[in-house]
Amino acid sequence: MKQHALRTAMTLYEGDTLDLRTAANQAGVSPDRLRRAVRRSGGSIPSPGADAGPVTVGAD
């Protein structure tokens, strides 16, 4: 189950849907662990500004 959570968090982080801290928290891993997993999988790391903090998202 944790592997699925990590993959989901990686996808959401790479797509700029979640910031690094939030995605890592959702997966139950440290931000550094999530970043390393994305790099290892060949994914792209969002720009440093994307890690600045939580993003407010509203729904219509």
C-alpha positions in Angstrom: 0.0 0.0 0.0 2.8 2.4 0.8 4.4 1.9 -2.6 1.1 3.0 -4.2 1.0 6.1 -2.0 4.5 6.9 -3.0 3.8 6.6 -6.7 0.7 8.7 -6.4 2.6 11.4 -4.4 5.4 11.4 -7.0 2.9 11.9 -9.8 1.1 14.7 -8.0 4.4 16.4 -7.2 5.8 16.1 -10.7 2.6 17.5 -12.1 2.7 20.5 -9.8 -0.6 19.5 -8.2 1.0 19.2 -4.8 4.0 20.9 -3.3 6.9 18.7 -2.1 6.0 18.8 1.6 2.3 18.0 1.0 3.0 15.2 -1.4 5.6 13.6 0.9 3.2 13.9 3.9 0.5 12.2 1.9 2.8 9.3 1.1 4.2 9.1 4.6 7.8 9.8 3.6 10.2 12.7 4.1 10.4 15.4 1.4 14.0 14.3 0.7 12.9 10.7 0.2 10.2 11.8 -2.2 12.6 14.0 -4.2 15.1 11.1 -4.5 12.4 8.7 -5.6 11.3 11.1 -8.4 14.9 11.5 -9.6 15.5 7.7 -9.5 12.5 7.1 -11.6 13.6 9.5 -14.2 10.9 12.0 -13.4 11.2 15.8 -13.5 11.6 17.9 -10.3 9.5 21.0 -10.4 11.3 24.3 -10.2 12.5 25.3 -6.7 9.8 27.9 -6.3 7.2 25.1 -6.4 8.6 23.8 -3.1 7.9 27.1 -1.4 4.8 25.9 0.5 1.2 24.8 0.3 -0.9 26.0 -2.6 -4.5 27.0 -2.0 -6.9 25.2 -4.3 -10.5 26.0 -4.7 -13.3 24.0 -6.2 -16.1 25.3 -8.3 
